[in-house]
């Protein structure tokens, strides 16, 4: 007899989790190992419990289902059945790339069909071993592109996972293989490169001003000439950040032609 399929339920609505529990109660091969009501807890539970299957709500406050996928990574993400109220374009993306999804409100028959597909996928992964979830990665890319730039970034502090609103960031600096995100009085250390960060952030709001620094343009209080034709950027909190190379020229073009 094969091991039971270990399932995690992620939905910010207690009623929705209760319905999933009720439907799974009649499935002897499914073991519910946990429940979560927010994205940060979901990331922690997925990493700690290593479930085989996750019922993942797409639309949650503070951090949605795609934030959870970003934090865990599609390469190590368990089998996912998305639970969503999306329609239109987004649903077509689900149909092409996702293992399966449940459109709220869903029937028992639709639930059984999604669970059957999930069983087959769990069985296949157990037989074949770990591999990249190409379809899941493609889904994330397509829906992220449809929804433009990310609104949140994953922040880890020891065992705690939280999500920082992008518009709360004042500036970003490179620190080896990490980035320091400065947001008001708080500083968060996250893994990444300054180049990758610049590509993810909205260029209408953020600008790279040196090899190691990105600033939120809305936080700039003033800009002054510095040495050798460069500039120094002064933020609202008094932080001073020098430009380098062509980055100073781009800043001049963005803020005031001829500065």
C-alpha positions as CSV (number, residue, x, y, z in Angstrom):
1,X,0.0,0.0,0.0
2,X,1.4,3.4,-1.0
3,X,2.0,6.2,1.5
4,X,-0.9,8.6,1.8
5,X,-0.8,11.9,-0.1
6,X,0.1,14.6,2.4
7,X,-2.0,17.8,1.7
8,X,-1.7,21.4,2.8
9,X,-4.7,23.8,2.6
10,X,-3.9,27.4,1.9
11,X,-6.8,29.9,1.9
12,X,-7.4,33.1,3.8
13,X,-11.1,32.2,4.2
14,X,-11.8,29.8,7.1
15,X,-15.0,28.7,5.3
16,X,-13.1,27.8,2.2
17,X,-10.7,25.7,4.2
18,X,-13.6,24.0,6.0
19,X,-15.1,23.0,2.6
20,X,-11.9,21.5,1.4
21,X,-11.6,19.6,4.7
22,X,-15.1,18.3,4.2
23,X,-14.5,17.1,0.7
24,X,-11.2,15.5,1.6
25,X,-12.7,13.6,4.6
26,X,-14.0,11.0,2.2
27,X,-10.7,10.4,0.5
28,X,-8.8,7.7,2.5
29,X,-5.5,8.2,0.6
30,X,-5.3,11.9,1.5
31,X,-3.8,13.1,4.8
32,X,-4.3,16.8,5.7
33,X,-1.0,17.8,7.3
34,X,-1.8,21.5,7.9
35,X,-3.7,24.7,7.1
36,X,-2.7,28.3,6.5
37,X,-4.5,31.5,6.2
38,X,-1.8,33.7,4.7
39,X,1.1,33.6,2.3
40,X,4.0,33.9,4.8
41,X,2.7,30.9,6.9
42,X,2.2,28.9,3.7
43,X,5.8,29.3,2.7
44,X,7.0,28.2,6.1
45,X,4.7,25.2,6.2
46,X,5.6,24.1,2.7
47,X,9.3,24.2,3.5
48,X,8.8,22.5,7.0
49,X,6.2,19.9,6.2
50,X,7.2,19.1,2.5
51,X,3.6,18.1,1.5
52,X,2.9,16.2,-1.7
53,X,-0.1,18.4,-2.6
54,X,-1.1,22.0,-1.9
55,X,-4.5,23.5,-2.4
56,X,-3.4,27.1,-3.0
57,X,-5.7,30.1,-3.0
58,X,-4.6,32.6,-5.6
59,X,-6.1,35.8,-4.2
60,X,-5.1,36.5,-0.6
61,X,-4.4,39.8,1.1
62,X,-0.8,40.9,1.8
63,X,0.7,38.0,-0.2
64,X,-1.1,36.0,-3.0
65,X,-0.5,32.5,-4.3
66,X,2.1,33.7,-6.8
67,X,4.1,35.3,-4.0
68,X,4.1,31.9,-2.3
69,X,5.4,30.3,-5.6
70,X,8.1,33.0,-5.8
71,X,9.2,32.3,-2.3
72,X,9.3,28.5,-2.5
73,X,10.5,28.3,-6.1
74,X,8.8,26.3,-8.8
75,X,11.6,23.8,-8.9
76,X,10.7,22.6,-5.3
77,X,7.0,23.4,-5.2
78,X,4.7,20.4,-4.5
79,X,1.9,19.5,-6.8
80,X,-0.5,22.5,-6.8
81,X,-4.3,22.7,-7.3
82,X,-5.0,26.4,-7.5
83,X,-8.2,27.7,-5.9
84,X,-9.2,30.9,-7.6
85,X,-12.0,33.4,-8.5
86,X,-10.0,34.6,-11.6
87,X,-11.7,34.6,-15.0
88,X,-11.0,35.7,-18.5
89,X,-7.3,35.8,-19.6
90,X,-5.9,34.5,-16.4
91,X,-8.1,31.3,-16.6
92,X,-6.9,30.6,-20.1
93,X,-3.3,30.7,-18.7
94,X,-4.4,28.2,-16.0
95,X,-5.9,26.0,-18.6
96,X,-2.6,25.9,-20.6
97,X,0.0,25.7,-17.8
98,X,-1.5,24.6,-14.5
99,X,-1.9,21.0,-13.4
100,X,-5.5,22.0,-12.4
101,X,-7.5,24.7,-10.8
102,X,-10.8,25.1,-9.0
103,X,-12.9,28.1,-9.9
104,X,-14.9,29.3,-6.9
105,X,-17.6,28.1,-6.3
106,X,-16.8,24.6,-7.4
107,X,-18.8,21.4,-7.4
108,X,-17.9,18.0,-5.8
109,X,-17.5,16.5,-9.3
110,X,-15.1,19.3,-10.4
111,X,-13.2,18.8,-7.1
112,X,-12.9,15.0,-7.8
113,X,-11.6,15.6,-11.3
114,X,-8.9,18.0,-10.1
115,X,-7.9,15.6,-7.2
116,X,-7.7,12.7,-9.6
117,X,-5.2,14.6,-11.8
118,X,-3.2,15.5,-8.7
119,X,-3.0,11.9,-7.6
120,X,-1.6,10.9,-10.9
121,X,1.0,13.7,-10.8
122,X,2.0,12.9,-7.2
123,X,2.5,9.2,-8.2
124,X,4.5,10.2,-11.3
125,X,6.8,12.4,-9.2
126,X,7.3,9.7,-6.6
127,X,8.4,7.4,-9.4
128,X,10.5,9.8,-11.4
129,X,12.1,11.8,-8.6
130,X,12.6,15.6,-8.4
131,X,12.5,17.6,-11.7
132,X,11.8,21.1,-12.8
133,X,8.1,22.1,-12.9
134,X,8.3,23.7,-16.3
135,X,4.6,24.2,-16.7
136,X,4.3,25.8,-13.3
137,X,7.2,28.2,-14.1
138,X,5.5,29.1,-17.4
139,X,2.2,29.8,-15.6
140,X,3.9,32.1,-13.1
141,X,5.7,34.0,-15.9
142,X,2.6,34.5,-18.0
143,X,0.4,35.6,-15.2
144,X,3.1,37.9,-13.8
145,X,3.5,39.5,-17.2
146,X,-0.3,40.0,-17.4
147,X,-0.3,41.6,-14.0
148,X,2.8,43.7,-14.7
149,X,5.5,44.1,-12.0
150,X,5.5,42.4,-8.6
151,X,4.0,44.4,-5.8
152,X,5.7,42.4,-3.0
153,X,9.1,40.9,-2.4
154,X,9.8,37.9,-0.1
155,X,11.7,38.8,3.1
156,X,13.1,36.1,5.4
157,X,14.2,36.7,9.0
158,X,15.4,33.5,10.6
159,X,12.5,31.1,10.2
160,X,10.0,33.9,9.6
161,X,8.8,34.7,6.1
162,X,7.1,38.0,5.3
163,X,6.3,40.1,2.3
164,X,7.5,43.7,1.7
165,X,5.4,46.0,-0.4
166,X,7.6,47.2,-3.2
167,X,6.4,50.8,-2.9
168,X,7.7,50.8,0.7
169,X,11.3,50.5,-0.5
170,X,13.4,53.6,-0.3
171,X,16.6,52.3,-1.9
172,X,18.5,49.0,-2.6
173,X,22.2,48.3,-2.3
174,X,24.2,45.3,-3.3
175,X,25.9,43.2,-0.6
176,X,27.8,40.4,-2.4
177,X,25.3,37.7,-3.2
178,X,22.6,39.6,-1.3
179,X,20.7,42.9,-1.4
180,X,19.9,45.2,1.4
181,X,16.4,46.6,1.0
182,X,16.0,49.9,2.9
183,X,12.4,50.7,3.9
184,X,12.1,53.5,6.4
185,X,13.8,52.5,9.6
186,X,14.0,48.9,8.6
187,X,16.7,47.1,6.5
188,X,16.0,43.6,5.0
189,X,18.7,41.3,3.6
190,X,17.6,39.1,0.7
191,X,19.4,36.9,-1.8
192,X,19.8,38.4,-5.2
193,X,21.8,40.6,-7.6
194,X,21.4,44.3,-8.3
195,X,20.9,43.6,-12.0
196,X,18.1,41.1,-11.3
197,X,16.5,43.5,-8.9
198,X,16.5,46.3,-11.4
199,X,14.9,44.1,-14.0
200,X,12.1,43.1,-11.6
201,X,11.3,46.6,-10.3
202,X,9.1,49.0,-12.2
203,X,11.4,51.3,-14.2
204,X,8.9,54.1,-13.8
205,X,9.4,54.2,-10.1
206,X,13.0,52.8,-9.5
207,X,16.3,53.7,-11.2
208,X,19.7,52.3,-10.9
209,X,22.1,55.2,-10.1
210,X,25.3,53.2,-9.7
211,X,26.8,49.7,-10.1
212,X,25.5,48.8,-6.6
213,X,22.5,51.1,-5.9
214,X,18.9,51.5,-6.9
215,X,16.7,54.3,-5.7
216,X,12.9,54.9,-5.5
217,X,12.5,58.1,-7.5
218,X,9.7,59.2,-5.3
219,X,12.1,59.3,-2.3
220,X,14.5,61.7,-3.8
221,X,14.5,65.1,-2.1
222,X,17.3,66.8,-4.1
223,X,20.2,66.1,-6.4
224,X,23.6,68.0,-6.3
225,X,26.8,68.1,-8.3
226,X,29.5,65.9,-6.9
227,X,33.1,65.1,-7.9
228,X,34.3,64.6,-11.5
229,X,30.9,65.5,-12.9
230,X,29.0,62.9,-10.9
231,X,25.9,63.6,-8.8
232,X,24.9,62.9,-5.2
233,X,21.3,62.0,-4.5
234,X,19.8,63.1,-1.2
235,X,16.8,61.1,-0.1
236,X,14.0,62.4,2.1
237,X,15.5,60.9,5.2
238,X,18.9,62.6,4.5
239,X,20.6,59.5,3.1
240,X,23.2,60.5,0.5
241,X,23.9,58.2,-2.5
242,X,26.5,59.0,-5.2
243,X,26.0,58.2,-8.9
244,X,28.6,56.6,-11.1
245,X,29.3,56.4,-14.8
246,X,26.4,56.5,-17.2
247,X,23.9,56.1,-14.4
248,X,24.3,59.8,-13.5
249,X,23.5,60.8,-17.0
250,X,20.3,58.6,-17.0
251,X,19.3,60.2,-13.7
252,X,19.7,63.7,-15.2
253,X,17.5,62.6,-18.1
254,X,14.8,61.2,-15.8
255,X,14.6,64.0,-13.3
256,X,15.4,67.2,-15.3
257,X,16.9,67.5,-18.7
258,X,20.0,69.6,-18.6
259,X,20.6,69.1,-14.8
